[in-house]
Each structure stands twice: as C-alpha cells, then as structure tokens.
Amino acid sequence: MNLRSAILLALLPASLVSAQLTVPKVLSDHMVVQRDLPVHVWGMAPPGEQVSVTFRDQTAAGTSNRLGRWSIYLKPGAAGGPFDMTIRGTVLDAGAASAAAQEIAIHDILVGDVWIASGQSNMEFPMSRAATAAADLPHADNPRIRLLMVDKKAADYAQDDLPTKGWALSTPDAAKDFSAVAWYFAREIEQREHVPVGVVDSTWGGTVAESWVRLTALGEDASLNPLSNATKPRRKANPSRSFHGTRRWRAGGRAICGTA
C-alpha cells in the first residue's frame, strides 16, 4: 500500500471500511435473481480479503479493494429454484500461515424475472385500499412471488445499502401494504410466464421528478442546472435512485413506471 492509499484509508470513517464480510439487504433470503443474465453479488469486507460466491453449483471469486468493496459475477441461468448461495471471505494472517474465514449463507433464492415498481402516489397505492382487496388479499399466498419494500428514507448522495427489511414471500400480510399495481402485475406475469417473479416497491407519493435523478446526472446537463439549484434546499433523493449497488443489480431487471 502506498502513502496516498494509507492516508486515504486513515481519513475514511471507520464505518466505511468494513471489518466483516457483508452484503446489502437486497441480497437476502427469499430474493429473486434475474434469469438468463449474469448474477451480480457484491458487498464489503476487510481490504484485501479473498471472497468467493457459490450458487447453482458454480463458484466465482474476487478480492476486496483497498476500500473494502468487492464485486463478483456468476454465469446466467434459467428460471428455477429454490437455491442457496454461500459467500465466503478469507483473510490471510500476515504473520502466520493460517487464515480466518467468514461465511454468509442466503437461502430460498429463486431465479426468474425481477421488476422495479417506482413512482409517486398512483404506484404507492397499497393493496389494502384496492377495491378488490377483500376478494384478493386473502388469496395472496404465492411462494413464487417475492416482494421487497423500500422504506421511505431520504439521502442526498449514493448509499451503500437500501433501507429495507428484505425480501418476503407474497402473503396476505406482506401484500397488504405493497403497491397494488405492482402486486397485480406480479401475479399476472407469474401466471403468464410461469416463472418466479420478484418485485421491488420503491415508491414515494408527492416526490418531484428530479429527486429520482442522480445529482451528477442533473449536473451533466447545463439546461437542468437551474432546476437543480432551485430545488436543492428541498431535494431529497429516494434511496432507490441513490443506491449505486442497486443500479448494478437493476441491470437484470425492468421498471414499472408510475406517476401521481
């Protein structure tokens, strides 16, 4: 490590350089990964840690960089599951031949289609308030539909993780606060395509359009500078648009767009 890197690490908050092997909450039990596209797995670890990921009888490996970030891609696969994923990190002891290992296991993973449900109040409208809720909510149990709700938490800059409790199987309880549009969409796609479906509900009623755009993207277009400056005091970016890990992960999914 050169002097510049050492100074950079010394200036970083301790929370940014992980002492443990971690993955973001979007990579959790019951998740769905996109079929027929590379599977992206990423996270944090002690700098220089060797990390391997095993999924569907395939193993790929990488090394965390000086900031502790690591990123690994596995080969695409067809729809199916459930599968388990094992993530292992190994730190070599500089003063000995031994190595300390850390391990994360993610269970009940399905491979299918992943969609992002994003927008304002129309997309945010929950299943519990739908006119058909009394008929459909009691029958919302479907283990092939997986739901992830992004909490409403503002951030001005890119985040390393999403504010979420993680993935859940579709049940009456999990679906009642989920986007009605997104849930009915997922049900139709699962019935039509006969593959597992994962939907991310990242909605926030009343948000302005620019709050869903990266700050750097606003700055790159001179015509948008007045808009950016005018809204800066009240600009609160939804984490689903500020999470650089999710942008990579989204490459395997599609978006359902809605507006108020």
C-alpha positions in Angstrom: 0.0 0.0 0.0 1.4 3.4 -1.0 1.4 6.5 1.2 -1.5 8.1 -0.7 -3.7 5.0 -0.1 -2.7 4.8 3.5 -3.7 8.5 4.1 -7.0 7.9 2.3 -7.9 5.0 4.5 -6.9 6.9 7.6 -9.2 9.7 6.7 -12.2 7.5 6.0 -14.8 7.0 8.7 -14.4 3.6 10.3 -17.9 2.6 9.2 -16.8 2.8 5.5 -14.0 0.2 5.9 -15.7 -3.0 6.9 -14.1 -5.4 9.4 -16.6 -8.0 8.5 -17.8 -9.7 5.3 -21.2 -8.1 4.5 -23.7 -7.9 1.6 -26.5 -5.3 1.2 -30.0 -6.1 2.4 -31.3 -6.5 -1.1 -29.2 -9.7 -1.2 -31.2 -11.7 1.4 -33.2 -14.9 2.0 -36.2 -15.3 -0.4 -34.7 -13.0 -3.1 -35.2 -13.4 -6.8 -32.4 -13.0 -9.3 -32.9 -12.3 -13.0 -32.9 -15.3 -15.3 -30.7 -15.5 -18.3 -28.4 -12.7 -17.2 -25.2 -12.7 -15.1 -25.9 -12.9 -11.3 -24.2 -9.9 -9.6 -23.2 -10.3 -6.0 -21.4 -7.5 -4.1 -20.6 -6.2 -0.7 -17.9 -5.1 1.8 -15.1 -7.0 3.5 -11.7 -6.2 5.1 -9.4 -4.7 2.4 -7.6 -7.5 0.5 -9.9 -10.2 1.6 -10.4 -13.1 -0.8 -14.2 -13.6 -1.4 -15.9 -16.5 -3.2 -19.5 -17.0 -4.1 -21.1 -20.4 -4.7 -24.5 -20.5 -6.4 -26.2 -23.3 -8.5 -23.0 -25.5 -8.4 -20.9 -22.6 -9.7 -18.2 -20.8 -7.8 -16.6 -17.4 -8.7 -14.0 -15.5 -6.7 -12.6 -12.0 -6.3 -10.7 -9.7 -3.8 -11.9 -6.7 -1.9 -10.2 -3.5 -2.9 -8.5 -1.0 -0.5 -11.8 0.5 0.4 -13.2 -3.0 1.2 -15.5 -3.2 -1.7 -15.9 -6.4 -3.7 -18.0 -7.4 -6.7 -18.4 -10.8 -8.3 -20.5 -12.0 -11.3 -21.7 -15.5 -11.9 -22.9 -17.1 -15.1 -26.5 -16.7 -16.2 -29.0 -19.5 -15.6 -32.6 -20.5 -16.4 -35.6 -19.9 -14.2 -35.9 -22.2 -11.2 -35.2 -22.8 -7.6 -35.2 -22.6 -4.7 -31.4 -22.4 -4.4 -28.9 -21.5 -1.7 -25.9 -19.1 -2.0 -22.8 -19.3 0.1 -20.4 -16.3 0.3 -17.0 -16.9 1.9 -14.3 -14.5 2.8 -10.8 -15.5 3.8 -8.3 -13.1 5.4 -4.7 -14.4 5.3 -2.8 -13.7 8.6 0.2 -11.7 7.6 2.2 -13.1 10.4 1.2 -16.7 10.1 0.2 -19.3 7.6 -3.3 -19.5 9.0 -6.4 -17.9 7.5 -9.6 -16.6 9.2 -12.8 -17.4 7.3 -16.1 -15.7 7.4 -19.3 -17.0 5.7 -22.7 -15.8 4.7 -25.5 -18.1 3.6 -28.5 -16.9 1.7 -31.4 -19.3 1.5 -34.5 -19.9 -0.6 -33.4 -18.0 -3.7 -35.5 -18.2 -6.9 -34.4 -17.4 -10.4 -37.0 -15.7 -12.6 -38.0 -12.1 -13.5 -37.2 -9.1 -11.4 -39.1 -5.8 -11.8 -38.8 -2.4 -10.1 -42.1 -0.7 -9.2 -41.3 3.0 -8.9 -43.2 6.3 -8.9 -45.5 8.5 -6.9 -48.9 8.1 -5.3 -50.6 6.0 -8.0 -47.8 3.4 -7.8 -47.6 3.7 -4.0 -51.4 3.0 -3.5 -51.4 -0.1 -1.3 -53.3 -3.4 -1.8 -55.2 -2.9 1.4 -57.0 0.1 -0.2 -57.8 -1.5 -3.5 -61.4 -2.0 -4.4 -60.7 -5.8 -4.9 -58.7 -6.2 -1.7 -61.5 -8.1 0.1 -61.5 -10.7 -2.6 -57.8 -10.9 -3.5 -55.8 -10.3 -0.3 -57.0 -13.5 1.5 -55.6 -15.4 -1.6 -52.3 -13.5 -1.8 -50.3 -16.5 -0.7 -47.9 -17.4 -3.6 -44.3 -18.6 -2.8 -43.3 -17.9 -6.4 -44.0 -14.1 -6.0 -41.4 -12.3 -3.8 -41.8 -8.8 -2.5 -39.3 -6.2 -1.4 -40.4 -2.9 0.1 -38.0 0.0 0.2 -38.6 2.2 3.3 -39.0 5.9 2.8 -35.7 7.4 3.8 -34.1 10.4 2.1 -30.5 10.6 1.1 -28.6 13.3 -0.8 -25.9 11.0 -2.1 -25.4 7.4 -3.2 -25.9 4.9 -0.4 -24.2 1.6 0.2 -27.4 -0.1 1.2 -31.1 0.1 0.9 -33.4 0.8 3.9 -35.5 -2.3 3.8 -36.4 -5.4 5.9 -35.5 -7.6 2.9 -37.5 -10.0 0.7 -40.7 -11.7 1.7 -42.9 -14.3 0.1 -46.2 -13.0 -1.0 -48.7 -13.5 1.7 -51.8 -11.5 2.8 -49.8 -9.8 5.5 -46.8 -9.0 3.2 -49.0 -7.8 0.3 -51.4 -5.5 2.2 -49.0 -2.6 2.3 -47.4 -3.4 -1.0 -48.1 -1.4 -4.2 -51.4 -2.7 -5.6 -50.3 -2.1 -9.2 -47.1 -3.9 -8.6 -48.7 -6.9 -6.9 -51.4 -7.4 -9.6 -48.7 -7.0 -12.2 -46.5 -9.7 -10.5 -49.5 -12.1 -10.3 -50.2 -11.7 -14.0 -46.6 -12.1 -15.0 -46.2 -15.2 -12.9 -49.3 -16.8 -14.3 -48.4 -15.9 -17.9 -44.7 -16.6 -17.9 -44.7 -19.5 -15.4 -41.6 -18.2 -13.8 -40.9 -16.8 -10.3 -41.3 -13.0 -10.1 -39.6 -10.6 -7.7 -40.9 -7.0 -7.4 -39.2 -4.1 -5.6 -41.7 -1.5 -4.3 -39.7 1.8 -4.3 -42.4 4.5 -4.2 -43.0 7.8 -2.6 -46.1 9.9 -3.2 -45.6 13.6 -3.9 -41.9 13.4 -4.7 -40.6 15.7 -7.5 -39.2 14.1 -10.6 -35.7 15.5 -10.1 -35.4 13.7 -6.7 -35.3 10.4 -8.6 -32.3 11.5 -10.7 -28.7 11.2 -9.7 -27.2 14.6 -8.7 -24.3 14.0 -11.1 -26.8 13.5 -13.9 -28.5 16.8 -13.2 -25.1 18.5 -13.2 -24.1 16.9 -16.5 -26.9 18.7 -18.4 -26.5 22.5 -18.3 -30.2 23.0 -19.1 -31.1 21.3 -15.8 -28.8 23.4 -13.7 -31.5 26.0 -12.8 -33.8 23.1 -11.9 -31.2 21.6 -9.7 -30.3 24.9 -8.0 -33.9 25.8 -7.5 -34.8 22.6 -5.8 -31.6 22.0 -3.9 -32.9 23.1 -0.5 -35.8 20.7 -0.7 -34.2 18.0 -2.8 -34.3 14.6 -1.0 -33.3 11.7 -3.3 -35.1 8.4 -2.8 -32.5 5.8 -1.8 -33.7 3.5 -4.6 -32.2 6.1 -7.0 -29.2 6.9 -4.9 -28.0 3.4 -4.3 -25.1 2.6 -6.6 -25.3 -1.1 -5.8 -28.9 -1.2 -6.9 -28.1 0.4 -10.2 -25.8 -2.5 -10.9 -28.2 -5.0 -9.6 -31.1 -3.5 -11.6 -29.3 -4.3 -14.8 -31.1 -7.7 -14.7 -34.5 -6.2 -14.1 -37.0 -3.9 -15.6 -39.0 -1.0 -14.3 -42.7 -0.4 -14.0 -43.1 3.3 -14.1 -45.9 5.3 -12.5 -46.7 8.9 -11.7 -49.2 10.7 -9.5 
